[in-house]
Amino acid sequence: MKESLTVLDSLLVTVIGMAIVFMGLVILIFLIKALVKLTEGKKRQPAAAPAPVLKAPPVPEPEYEDVTDDTALVAAITAALCVVMEGEKGGFTVRRVRRIANASPWQRAGREEQIYSRL
């Protein structure tokens, strides 16, 4: 003889299951709160005198180059690149790359990370 579950039976099983889960969660909450209260007494000790605050030496402002209006130079370089890219070869070739200034190790590491992430 087959017994079929009705919708009410399914809902009853769902509600009982949810009630058991929530009761377990409530018990866990009370256990955690009890552990916190038990361990709080051991952690609280008289605070030591605060460490003296040291002032940092003043940081000199970095020297900046005087930037002039180079719009004419930018326009000339842009025009030259456009002429080269429209030439017979259809592009240009980089012959040499020369670093202008030495970079800090952090700058080099960041630059290398960017380059290697695109390979």
LINTAKA-V428254 format. One record per pair of residues at least 12 apart in sequence whose C-alpha atoms are under 10 Angstrom apart, sorted by the first residue. I is the first residue (numbers start at 0). J is the second residue. Records with the same first field share a line. If there is no record, write none. Layout:
I = J ; J
This chain:
none
